């Protein structure tokens, strides 16, 4: 056979094989994708139901609890109001060049004169540790419901059986991976060393990832939830802007604004908790999707073989 003819036919044959393999790979990829879509289609209503229940059940009461906590604290704020109403404090504050610096000084005065307010972090952690086990129970129930749905679907097929207990363990391991990917990004470097050591719940770990802020008070650094600091800056915004006005009734205005601090802090906590619950819901869905992809790969291998 002519060498050119031989090479041409060899190349053409290889191309036919490659096209066949490529077509098989595409069909298998589509098959795996279809399985994943079907499994996620049956799982998503369960995930959505539990996520909606959690959004309705936990943030509202948590907001009310922290509002009551701050309302009680603010009853003991007379020394704070007296300090920032003093002409010397107002002059010193107005000498500061940036609004951010003035805000920090005002916050430092508040936490110096109302030290109980610094317990807001402990209060938040306590609420989170109450909610966490309930979220864990939701997750277990969610896994059971999803495994039942998947089992019904998978029993209609030929191939490897479906082990509901193995699914629960597998998807929880995948959830652990998702949480480990999420939390280091959300948790600030200001977090207390070893903060993870006492956490045994993925739900608690996600909720505990509330960003922190630090504040220097008399040479001592305190760590506070960022949402609480933001709420206080919102409440005291008009105070910072008007302290330089000698005709402004500082004491009355600050007292009036203090009455709204509990509500603002509670609302900020509710928003932060809703964000954390959304993060947890995303971690759960990603874990279930990875489990679906693993099952699909077991059902339809790279070249269509069963695992």
C-alpha positions as CSV (number, residue, x, y, z in Angstrom):
1,X,0.0,0.0,0.0
2,X,1.2,3.5,-0.9
3,X,2.6,5.2,2.2
4,X,0.5,8.3,1.6
5,X,-2.7,6.3,1.3
6,X,-1.8,4.4,4.5
7,X,-1.2,7.6,6.4
8,X,-4.4,9.1,5.1
9,X,-6.5,6.1,6.0
10,X,-4.9,5.9,9.4
11,X,-5.6,9.5,10.2
12,X,-9.2,9.2,8.9
13,X,-9.6,6.1,11.1
14,X,-8.3,7.8,14.1
15,X,-10.6,10.7,13.4
16,X,-13.6,8.4,13.2
17,X,-12.6,6.8,16.5
18,X,-12.1,10.2,18.1
19,X,-15.5,11.4,16.9
20,X,-17.1,8.2,18.2
21,X,-15.4,8.6,21.6
22,X,-16.3,12.3,21.7
23,X,-19.9,11.6,20.9
24,X,-20.1,8.9,23.6
25,X,-18.5,11.3,26.1
26,X,-21.1,14.0,25.2
27,X,-24.0,11.6,25.6
28,X,-22.6,10.4,28.9
29,X,-22.1,14.0,30.1
30,X,-25.7,14.8,29.1
31,X,-26.9,11.7,30.9
32,X,-25.1,12.6,34.1
33,X,-26.4,16.2,33.8
34,X,-30.0,14.9,33.4
35,X,-29.7,12.8,36.5
36,X,-28.3,15.7,38.5
37,X,-31.1,18.0,37.3
38,X,-33.7,15.4,38.2
39,X,-32.3,14.8,41.7
40,X,-31.9,18.5,42.4
41,X,-35.4,19.1,41.1
42,X,-36.8,16.7,43.7
43,X,-34.5,18.0,46.5
44,X,-35.0,21.7,46.0
45,X,-38.5,21.9,47.3
46,X,-37.4,20.3,50.5
47,X,-34.4,22.7,50.9
48,X,-36.7,25.6,50.1
49,X,-39.3,24.5,52.6
50,X,-36.8,24.2,55.5
51,X,-35.1,27.5,54.5
52,X,-38.4,29.3,54.5
53,X,-39.3,27.8,57.9
54,X,-36.0,28.9,59.4
55,X,-36.4,32.5,58.0
56,X,-39.8,32.7,59.5
57,X,-39.0,31.0,62.8
58,X,-35.7,32.5,64.1
59,X,-34.8,36.1,63.0
60,X,-37.9,37.8,64.3
61,X,-37.6,36.5,67.9
62,X,-33.9,37.1,67.9
63,X,-34.5,40.7,66.9
64,X,-37.0,41.2,69.7
65,X,-34.6,39.6,72.2
66,X,-31.7,41.8,71.4
67,X,-33.9,44.9,71.3
68,X,-35.1,44.2,74.9
69,X,-31.5,43.6,75.9
70,X,-30.4,47.0,74.5
71,X,-33.4,48.9,75.8
72,X,-32.6,47.7,79.3
73,X,-28.9,48.7,78.9
74,X,-29.8,52.1,77.6
75,X,-31.7,52.9,80.8
76,X,-28.2,53.3,82.4
77,X,-26.8,55.8,80.0
78,X,-27.0,59.0,82.0
79,X,-23.2,59.2,82.4
80,X,-22.7,58.8,78.7
81,X,-25.2,61.6,77.9
82,X,-23.6,63.9,80.4
83,X,-20.1,63.3,79.1
84,X,-20.8,64.0,75.4
85,X,-23.0,67.0,76.3
86,X,-20.0,68.6,78.1
87,X,-18.5,71.6,76.1
88,X,-15.0,70.1,76.4
89,X,-16.0,66.8,74.8
90,X,-17.8,68.6,72.0
91,X,-14.9,70.8,71.3
92,X,-12.5,67.9,71.2
93,X,-14.8,65.9,68.9
94,X,-15.0,68.8,66.5
95,X,-11.3,69.0,66.2
96,X,-11.1,65.6,64.7
97,X,-10.8,65.8,60.9
98,X,-12.9,62.9,59.7
99,X,-16.4,61.8,60.5
100,X,-15.2,58.2,60.9
101,X,-12.8,59.3,63.7
102,X,-15.6,61.3,65.4
103,X,-17.9,58.3,65.2
104,X,-15.3,56.0,66.8
105,X,-14.7,58.5,69.6
106,X,-18.4,58.7,70.3
107,X,-18.7,54.9,70.3
108,X,-15.8,54.6,72.7
109,X,-17.5,57.1,75.0
110,X,-20.6,55.0,74.9
111,X,-19.0,51.7,75.7
112,X,-16.8,53.4,78.4
113,X,-19.8,54.9,80.2
114,X,-22.2,52.0,79.4
115,X,-19.9,49.0,79.8
116,X,-22.9,46.5,79.8
117,X,-23.3,47.3,76.1
118,X,-20.0,45.5,75.4
119,X,-21.8,42.2,76.3
120,X,-23.7,42.4,73.0
121,X,-21.2,39.9,71.5
122,X,-21.9,37.4,74.3
123,X,-25.6,37.9,73.9
124,X,-25.4,37.2,70.2
125,X,-23.3,34.1,70.7
126,X,-25.8,32.8,73.3
127,X,-28.7,33.3,70.8
128,X,-26.8,31.6,68.1
129,X,-26.1,28.6,70.3
130,X,-29.8,28.3,71.0
131,X,-30.7,28.4,67.3
132,X,-27.9,26.1,66.1
133,X,-29.2,22.8,67.4
134,X,-32.6,23.5,66.0
135,X,-31.1,24.2,62.6
136,X,-29.1,20.9,62.9
137,X,-32.4,19.1,63.5
138,X,-33.8,20.8,60.4
139,X,-30.9,19.6,58.4
140,X,-31.3,16.0,59.5
141,X,-35.0,16.1,58.7
142,X,-34.1,17.6,55.3
143,X,-31.6,14.8,54.6
144,X,-34.2,12.2,55.4
145,X,-36.8,13.8,53.2
146,X,-34.4,14.1,50.3
147,X,-33.1,10.6,50.6
148,X,-36.7,9.3,50.5
149,X,-37.4,11.2,47.3
150,X,-34.2,10.1,45.7
151,X,-34.8,6.5,46.7
152,X,-38.2,6.4,45.0
153,X,-36.6,7.8,41.8
154,X,-33.5,5.6,41.8
155,X,-35.5,2.4,42.5
156,X,-37.0,2.9,39.0
157,X,-33.6,2.4,37.4
158,X,-31.2,-0.4,37.0
159,X,-27.8,-0.1,38.6
160,X,-26.3,0.4,42.0
161,X,-28.8,0.6,44.9
162,X,-29.4,3.7,47.0
163,X,-28.4,3.6,50.7
164,X,-30.3,6.3,52.6
165,X,-28.0,6.1,55.6
166,X,-24.9,6.4,53.4
167,X,-26.5,9.5,51.7
168,X,-26.9,11.2,55.1
169,X,-23.3,10.7,56.0
170,X,-22.0,11.6,52.5
171,X,-24.0,14.8,52.2
172,X,-23.0,15.9,55.7
173,X,-19.4,15.4,54.9
174,X,-19.9,17.5,51.8
175,X,-21.7,20.1,54.0
176,X,-18.6,20.2,56.2
177,X,-16.5,21.0,53.2
178,X,-18.8,23.8,52.1
179,X,-18.8,25.4,55.5
180,X,-15.0,25.2,55.7
181,X,-14.9,27.0,52.4
182,X,-17.3,29.7,53.5
183,X,-16.4,30.6,57.0
184,X,-12.7,31.6,56.6
185,X,-13.9,34.2,54.0
186,X,-16.6,35.6,56.2
187,X,-14.8,35.4,59.5
188,X,-12.6,38.5,60.1
189,X,-9.0,38.3,61.3
190,X,-10.3,39.9,64.5
191,X,-12.0,36.7,65.5
192,X,-10.9,35.3,68.9
193,X,-8.1,32.7,68.6
194,X,-9.5,29.2,68.7
195,X,-13.0,30.3,68.2
196,X,-13.8,27.2,66.2
197,X,-12.5,24.8,68.8
198,X,-15.8,24.8,70.8
199,X,-18.0,24.6,67.8
200,X,-19.5,21.2,67.1
201,X,-22.4,22.3,64.8
202,X,-22.1,23.4,61.2
203,X,-25.1,25.5,61.7
204,X,-23.6,27.3,64.7
205,X,-20.3,27.7,62.8
206,X,-22.0,29.5,59.9
207,X,-24.1,31.7,62.3
208,X,-21.0,32.5,64.3
209,X,-19.3,34.0,61.2
210,X,-20.8,37.4,62.0
211,X,-18.1,39.9,61.1
212,X,-16.5,41.6,64.1
213,X,-15.2,45.2,64.7
214,X,-12.7,46.3,67.3
215,X,-12.8,49.4,69.5
216,X,-10.1,50.9,71.7
217,X,-11.4,52.0,75.1
218,X,-8.8,53.3,77.6
219,X,-6.0,51.3,76.1
220,X,-8.1,48.1,76.0
221,X,-9.4,46.6,72.8
222,X,-12.9,45.2,72.8
223,X,-14.5,43.1,70.1
224,X,-18.0,43.8,69.0
225,X,-20.3,42.5,66.3
226,X,-20.0,44.7,63.3
227,X,-23.8,45.0,62.8
228,X,-24.1,46.5,66.4
229,X,-21.4,49.1,65.7
230,X,-23.1,50.0,62.4
231,X,-26.4,50.4,64.1
232,X,-24.9,52.7,66.7
233,X,-23.3,54.8,64.1
234,X,-26.6,55.1,62.3
235,X,-28.3,56.2,65.5
236,X,-25.6,58.7,66.5
237,X,-25.1,60.1,63.0
238,X,-27.1,63.3,63.6
239,X,-25.3,63.7,67.0
240,X,-21.9,63.8,65.3
241,X,-23.1,66.3,62.8
242,X,-24.7,68.7,65.4
243,X,-22.2,68.6,68.2
244,X,-20.5,71.7,66.8
245,X,-23.7,73.7,67.0
246,X,-23.8,75.7,70.3
247,X,-27.6,76.2,70.0
248,X,-28.3,72.5,69.6
249,X,-29.9,70.7,72.6
250,X,-27.4,67.9,72.8
251,X,-28.8,66.2,75.9
252,X,-32.4,66.0,74.8
253,X,-31.4,64.9,71.3
254,X,-29.1,62.2,72.5
255,X,-31.7,60.9,74.9
256,X,-34.2,60.7,72.2
257,X,-31.8,58.9,69.9
258,X,-30.9,56.5,72.6
259,X,-34.5,55.4,72.7
260,X,-34.1,54.1,69.2
261,X,-30.8,52.2,69.7
262,X,-32.4,49.0,70.8
263,X,-34.7,48.9,67.8
264,X,-31.9,49.7,65.3
265,X,-29.6,47.1,66.9
266,X,-32.4,44.5,66.8
267,X,-33.1,45.2,63.2
268,X,-29.5,45.0,62.2
269,X,-29.1,41.7,64.0
270,X,-32.2,40.4,62.2
271,X,-30.7,41.3,58.8
272,X,-27.3,39.8,59.7
273,X,-29.0,36.6,60.9
274,X,-31.0,36.3,57.7
275,X,-27.8,36.7,55.7
276,X,-26.2,33.9,57.7
277,X,-29.2,31.7,57.2
278,X,-29.0,32.3,53.4
279,X,-25.3,31.3,53.6
280,X,-26.3,28.1,55.4
281,X,-29.0,27.4,52.8
282,X,-26.4,27.8,50.0
283,X,-24.0,25.5,51.8
284,X,-26.7,22.9,52.1
285,X,-27.8,23.1,48.5
286,X,-24.2,22.9,47.2
287,X,-23.6,19.8,49.4
288,X,-26.7,18.1,48.0
289,X,-25.7,19.0,44.4
290,X,-22.3,17.5,44.9
291,X,-24.0,14.4,46.3
292,X,-26.2,14.3,43.2
293,X,-23.1,14.7,40.9
294,X,-21.4,11.8,42.7
295,X,-24.4,9.6,42.3
296,X,-24.7,10.5,38.6
297,X,-21.0,9.7,38.1
298,X,-21.6,6.3,39.8
299,X,-24.6,5.7,37.5
300,X,-23.1,6.9,34.3
301,X,-19.3,6.6,34.1
302,X,-17.0,8.4,31.7
303,X,-17.9,6.1,28.8
304,X,-21.3,5.1,30.0
305,X,-20.3,2.1,32.2
306,X,-22.2,1.7,35.5
307,X,-20.1,2.3,38.7
